[in-house]
């Protein structure tokens, strides 16, 4: 059974969604694509061991610890293409970045299929497990800031929190 919990953060409230087997979503309130495919109005608030793990992960992250997102059971409801992209994002270490082009090249190496940086950007923009699957670590080819579903102010904060250099 799906349940949700609202967690405070330095960047505003985050809504976590999980069942008893995996985290299904993490969104900043009022971000683009909030709730993804889920109607959060119909999902009860509550807690379960997965939500507790997600809450603990976020507390550690905001406290400056570098928790491993792959330590959490993650199950975003996305297409197979988007799942490959999200898996590639999970390989970007804390404090490091990649460009959309880098991710497109990694996608081609992994699958043998070419894709465009723009298509990668579309997949990243619809990441339903924001922050934990680190889409904020994606910059333009020249190191510049690009879009972020949670808003550029949040992306800047997250990059600075991880001490990542970017072009202003």
KEKE-3310 file (N, C-alpha, C; in steps of 0.2 Angstrom, whole numbers, plus 5000, padded with zeros to 4 digits):
npx = (5004:5003:5010:5012:5024:5027:5042:5052:5064:5080:5077:5063:5048:5048:5040:5038:5035:5031:5029:5028:5040:5048:5055:5045:5043:5050:5048:5050:5038:5028:5036:5040:5031:5026:5022:5021:5015:5006:4991:4992:4983:4974:4982:4986:4993:5006:5017:5031:5044:5052:5049:5054:5067:5070:5068:5078:5089:5088:5089:5103:5109:5106:5113:5126:5132:5137:5127:5123:5114:5110:5109:5096:5080:5074:5061:5057:5042:5044:5047:5056:5067:5069:5072:5085:5092:5090:5097:5110:5112:5112:5125:5133:5145:5143:5146:5151:5149:5140:5138:5123:5127:5137:5130:5122:5131:5136:5124:5123:5135:5131:5119:5121:5113:5110:5107:5100:5107:5096:5085:5089:5089:5075:5071:5078:5072:5060:5062:5056:5061:5067:5082:5087:5089:5101:5098:5101:5114:5118:5124:5126:5135:5146:5147:5138:5123:5108:5091:5080:5069:5064:5067:5079:5085:5085:5093:5105:5108:5109:5120:5130:5130:5135:5148:5151:5158:5151:5147:5142)
npy = (4994:5011:5025:5041:5054:5070:5079:5091:5102:5111:5117:5118:5110:5092:5079:5062:5046:5030:5012:4996:4990:4999:5015:5027:5040:5056:5073:5090:5102:5110:5109:5106:5094:5088:5074:5066:5052:5049:5052:5061:5066:5056:5047:5040:5048:5043:5031:5020:5007:5010:5023:5029:5026:5034:5046:5047:5046:5058:5067:5064:5068:5082:5086:5086:5074:5061:5052:5036:5035:5023:5014:5014:5007:5009:5013:5020:5024:5023:5024:5012:5018:5030:5024:5019:5031:5036:5027:5029:5042:5039:5034:5045:5052:5060:5077:5078:5082:5080:5082:5084:5079:5070:5061:5056:5050:5040:5033:5028:5020:5010:5005:5003:5011:5026:5043:5059:5073:5082:5073:5066:5076:5078:5066:5067:5078:5074:5066:5056:5054:5065:5074:5063:5053:5060:5072:5085:5086:5088:5098:5111:5108:5117:5119:5127:5132:5123:5119:5114:5104:5107:5120:5133:5140:5131:5121:5128:5129:5116:5112:5120:5116:5103:5108:5110:5117:5128:5137:5153)
npz = (5000:4995:5004:5010:5016:5023:5023:5032:5025:5022:5010:5009:5010:5007:4999:5001:4994:4996:4995:5004:4999:4991:4988:4979:4975:4977:4980:4979:4986:4975:4964:4947:4938:4950:4960:4949:4941:4950:4960:4972:4981:4984:4991:5007:5021:5031:5038:5035:5034:5023:5020:5032:5030:5019:5024:5034:5026:5019:5030:5034:5022:5021:5033:5029:5027:5016:5010:5002:4987:4982:4992:4996:4993:4978:4966:4954:4944:4928:4911:4901:4895:4902:4914:4912:4910:4923:4931:4926:4931:4945:4946:4947:4957:4974:4974:4962:4944:4928:4911:4900:4888:4892:4898:4888:4880:4889:4890:4877:4877:4886:4881:4867:4859:4851:4858:4861:4869:4872:4873:4884:4893:4894:4900:4912:4917:4921:4932:4945:4958:4965:4970:4978:4968:4959:4949:4950:4948:4935:4922:4910:4894:4895:4908:4914:4923:4921:4918:4931:4939:4952:4953:4949:4960:4970:4964:4964:4977:4981:4973:4979:4992:4990:4987:4973:4958:4947:4932:4933)
capx = (5000:5007:5009:5017:5025:5030:5048:5055:5071:5082:5074:5056:5045:5048:5035:5041:5030:5033:5025:5033:5046:5053:5053:5042:5044:5052:5046:5049:5032:5027:5040:5037:5029:5025:5018:5022:5009:5002:4987:4994:4977:4971:4986:4986:4999:5008:5024:5033:5051:5055:5048:5059:5074:5071:5068:5084:5094:5088:5092:5110:5112:5106:5118:5133:5135:5136:5123:5123:5107:5109:5107:5089:5077:5071:5057:5053:5038:5046:5048:5063:5072:5070:5075:5092:5095:5090:5102:5116:5112:5114:5132:5137:5146:5142:5151:5153:5144:5141:5133:5118:5131:5140:5125:5120:5137:5135:5118:5125:5139:5127:5114:5122:5108:5111:5101:5102:5107:5089:5081:5092:5086:5068:5071:5080:5067:5054:5064:5051:5064:5071:5087:5090:5092:5104:5097:5104:5122:5118:5125:5127:5142:5151:5147:5133:5117:5102:5084:5079:5061:5063:5069:5086:5087:5086:5098:5111:5109:5111:5127:5134:5130:5140:5154:5152:5159:5147:5147:5136)
capy = (5000:5017:5030:5047:5058:5076:5080:5097:5102:5118:5120:5118:5103:5087:5074:5055:5041:5023:5006:4992:4987:5004:5022:5028:5047:5062:5079:5097:5104:5115:5108:5104:5087:5086:5069:5062:5048:5048:5057:5062:5068:5050:5042:5042:5050:5038:5029:5013:5007:5013:5030:5030:5026:5040:5052:5046:5048:5066:5071:5064:5072:5089:5087:5086:5067:5059:5045:5033:5034:5016:5010:5015:5003:5014:5010:5025:5022:5027:5020:5008:5023:5034:5020:5019:5037:5037:5023:5033:5048:5036:5033:5051:5053:5066:5082:5078:5083:5077:5086:5081:5076:5065:5056:5053:5046:5034:5029:5024:5015:5005:5001:5003:5015:5033:5047:5066:5077:5085:5068:5065:5082:5077:5061:5070:5083:5070:5061:5056:5054:5071:5074:5056:5052:5066:5076:5092:5086:5088:5104:5111:5106:5122:5120:5132:5130:5122:5119:5109:5104:5110:5127:5134:5142:5124:5118:5131:5127:5109:5112:5123:5111:5098:5111:5109:5123:5129:5143:5158)
capz = (5000:4995:5009:5009:5022:5021:5027:5031:5023:5021:5004:5009:5011:5002:4999:5000:4992:4996:4998:5009:4996:4988:4987:4973:4973:4981:4976:4982:4985:4970:4959:4941:4938:4957:4960:4943:4939:4956:4963:4979:4985:4986:4995:5014:5025:5036:5038:5034:5035:5017:5021:5037:5027:5015:5029:5037:5020:5018:5036:5033:5016:5023:5038:5026:5026:5009:5009:4995:4985:4980:4998:4997:4988:4973:4961:4950:4939:4922:4905:4901:4893:4908:4919:4910:4912:4930:4933:4925:4936:4951:4946:4948:4964:4977:4973:4955:4939:4922:4906:4896:4883:4895:4900:4882:4878:4893:4888:4871:4879:4890:4877:4860:4855:4852:4860:4861:4875:4873:4875:4891:4897:4895:4905:4919:4920:4924:4938:4951:4965:4965:4975:4979:4961:4958:4943:4951:4946:4928:4920:4903:4892:4897:4916:4916:4926:4916:4921:4937:4941:4958:4953:4949:4967:4974:4961:4966:4984:4981:4971:4984:4997:4988:4985:4966:4955:4941:4929:4934)
cpx = (5004:5005:5014:5018:5028:5036:5050:5062:5073:5079:5066:5054:5046:5043:5038:5035:5033:5028:5030:5039:5051:5050:5051:5043:5047:5052:5047:5042:5032:5032:5037:5036:5028:5020:5018:5016:5004:4997:4988:4988:4973:4975:4987:4993:5000:5015:5025:5040:5054:5054:5053:5066:5075:5071:5075:5090:5094:5091:5100:5113:5112:5111:5125:5136:5134:5133:5123:5116:5105:5108:5100:5086:5072:5067:5053:5048:5039:5046:5055:5068:5074:5074:5083:5095:5095:5096:5109:5117:5115:5122:5137:5138:5144:5148:5154:5147:5145:5136:5128:5122:5134:5136:5122:5125:5137:5129:5120:5130:5136:5122:5115:5117:5110:5105:5104:5102:5100:5085:5083:5089:5079:5067:5072:5075:5061:5056:5059:5054:5069:5076:5091:5093:5095:5104:5100:5111:5123:5119:5126:5134:5147:5151:5142:5127:5112:5096:5085:5072:5060:5065:5076:5089:5089:5092:5105:5113:5112:5119:5132:5135:5135:5147:5156:5153:5154:5148:5141:5134)
cpy = (5006:5022:5036:5051:5065:5078:5087:5097:5110:5121:5120:5111:5098:5081:5067:5051:5035:5018:5002:4989:4993:5011:5024:5035:5051:5068:5085:5099:5110:5114:5106:5096:5084:5080:5064:5058:5047:5053:5057:5063:5062:5045:5044:5044:5044:5036:5022:5013:5010:5021:5033:5031:5032:5046:5052:5048:5055:5069:5070:5068:5080:5091:5087:5079:5065:5052:5042:5032:5026:5011:5010:5010:5008:5011:5015:5022:5026:5022:5017:5013:5027:5030:5020:5025:5038:5033:5026:5039:5045:5034:5039:5052:5060:5071:5082:5080:5080:5082:5081:5076:5070:5059:5052:5048:5039:5030:5025:5019:5009:5001:5000:5007:5022:5037:5054:5069:5080:5079:5066:5070:5081:5071:5063:5074:5080:5065:5062:5055:5059:5071:5068:5053:5059:5070:5083:5092:5086:5096:5105:5109:5111:5123:5124:5128:5129:5121:5114:5110:5107:5117:5128:5137:5136:5121:5121:5129:5120:5108:5115:5119:5106:5101:5110:5116:5123:5136:5147:5162)
cpz = (5000:5001:5007:5016:5019:5026:5026:5028:5022:5015:5003:5010:5005:5004:4997:4999:4992:4997:5002:5006:4993:4988:4980:4970:4979:4977:4981:4981:4980:4965:4952:4941:4945:4957:4955:4941:4944:4958:4970:4984:4988:4990:5002:5016:5030:5036:5037:5034:5029:5018:5027:5034:5023:5019:5032:5032:5019:5024:5035:5027:5018:5029:5035:5025:5018:5008:5002:4993:4984:4986:5000:4991:4984:4968:4957:4945:4932:4917:4905:4899:4899:4913:4918:4912:4919:4933:4932:4930:4943:4952:4947:4955:4967:4976:4966:4950:4933:4917:4903:4891:4886:4896:4893:4879:4882:4892:4881:4872:4882:4885:4870:4856:4856:4854:4860:4868:4877:4876:4882:4895:4899:4900:4912:4922:4923:4929:4943:4958:4965:4971:4976:4973:4959:4952:4944:4949:4939:4926:4913:4901:4894:4904:4918:4919:4920:4921:4927:4939:4947:4959:4953:4956:4971:4971:4963:4973:4985:4979:4976:4990:4996:4986:4978:4963:4948:4938:4930:4928)
residu = (UNK:UNK:UNK:UNK:UNK:UNK:UNK:UNK:UNK:UNK:UNK:UNK:UNK:UNK:UNK:UNK:UNK:UNK:UNK:UNK:UNK:UNK:UNK:UNK:UNK:UNK:UNK:UNK:UNK:UNK:UNK:UNK:UNK:UNK:UNK:UNK:UNK:UNK:UNK:UNK:UNK:UNK:UNK:UNK:UNK:UNK:UNK:UNK:UNK:UNK:UNK:UNK:UNK:UNK:UNK:UNK:UNK:UNK:UNK:UNK:UNK:UNK:UNK:UNK:UNK:UNK:UNK:UNK:UNK:UNK:UNK:UNK:UNK:UNK:UNK:UNK:UNK:UNK:UNK:UNK:UNK:UNK:UNK:UNK:UNK:UNK:UNK:UNK:UNK:UNK:UNK:UNK:UNK:UNK:UNK:UNK:UNK:UNK:UNK:UNK:UNK:UNK:UNK:UNK:UNK:UNK:UNK:UNK:UNK:UNK:UNK:UNK:UNK:UNK:UNK:UNK:UNK:UNK:UNK:UNK:UNK:UNK:UNK:UNK:UNK:UNK:UNK:UNK:UNK:UNK:UNK:UNK:UNK:UNK:UNK:UNK:UNK:UNK:UNK:UNK:UNK:UNK:UNK:UNK:UNK:UNK:UNK:UNK:UNK:UNK:UNK:UNK:UNK:UNK:UNK:UNK:UNK:UNK:UNK:UNK:UNK:UNK:UNK:UNK:UNK:UNK:UNK:UNK)
# end
